[in-house]
Amino acid sequence: MKRYAVYTTENFDKELAKLSQEMQRRINRIFFQLRDNPYVGDQLRYRILREKRLEEKRIYYIVYNDLEAVLVVAIGDKKTQQRTVDYIINHLVEYKIYLERLLGEN
């Protein structure tokens, strides 16, 4: 079974640090889910753009089959969902470049 590498953006890491330890642990468990099945969350507009709900929070991520990797890009809530999704879609190219750079460093 193919496993995906899971990476995060610096912005995601900053938002994650603001959450409680318990919420951080729960989000880390989601990373293990994504490693084994990156399509576990709900699709948003494109097959590669997904969200995973965790109570009132939403974790946004992009699946890159060609790189066998997932890039977790944002945490938000229902109120900011549309703005967050629009931002991610407008920056899909930059996110891929960012991930390719991370993969090149490892």
Buried (B, 14 or more C-beta within 10 A) or exposed (E): EEEBBBBBBEEBEEBBEEBEEEBEEBBEEBBEEBBEEBBEBEEBEEEBBBBBEBEEBBBBBBBBEEBEBBBBBBBBEEEEBEEBBEBBEEBBEEBBEBBEEBBEEE
